[in-house]
Amino acid sequence: MDKTIGNPISWAARHLGLAGDHVAESVSTIGGSDADETPVVQTLTMQDLWACLRAGCRDFLETRADAVFVVLIYPIAGLLMFGIGLNRDLIPLLAPLVAGFALIGPVAAVGLYEISRKRETGGSAHWLDALGVFRSPSFGAILALGFYLVMLLLIWLMVAQSLYAQTLGPEPPASFRSFMTEVLTTGAGWSMIIFGTAIGFVFALIALAVSVVSFPLLLDRKVGLPVAVVTSVRVLRHNPGVILAWGFIVAAMLVLGAIPLLLGLIVVMPILGHATWHLYRRAVA
């Protein structure tokens, strides 16, 4: 006998219950448990970074259309933010906003990690595979970590606004051109650049430490958020030079991708996302 959906109300209630069970299970993994074991961290070399980038390029070329579809929203969102930033009051935050994109980059690439994970199992990858993130047992922890990174971005923007107020402000610039002139031709402008770069480096280092492998680890294994973050920090401590070099590579590629109206992110984001998955595979046993 053919199966039917039956009563629509009972069918909806049953599936809503299943979804609720999954959300509850996801939330319960945020803190982890006493039984969680910290994964073993491995030694990395610069050759590993180049190998990860090559593997990321291969993944992108073989899933080109799907990867572009997944990340297309980010340059669009970036352009919208840039347009909003041209508001006179927000002009000083344009550069911090673009630079801050690197802080939430790991969140933006979660779907790409899932595609790489699917390819690793030998299956064919499709952009819908990126939605597999929602079925992850650690989905609650992924949401929580993403929230922390967004909060870090907001704090960075508040610090950048305060720095502008202490140097060139507190009044907003008359125009974008006059703002750039003040930044590049006055002592206060150069003070803002120097201190802003130094403070931004600290924020970037924090984001790198807590997220370099934490998102892929949460996707790959049923671990709590503390275990994922601690493992990520241990990867940085065990391989400080290599991971810092990775951070500079990511920052440089994001800058290159942002130059042509952020459209370069359509290529840069998938490559970095796939490469980060391969970096996780090499960094965590």
Beta strands, then each sheet from edge to edge (+ up, - down):
end
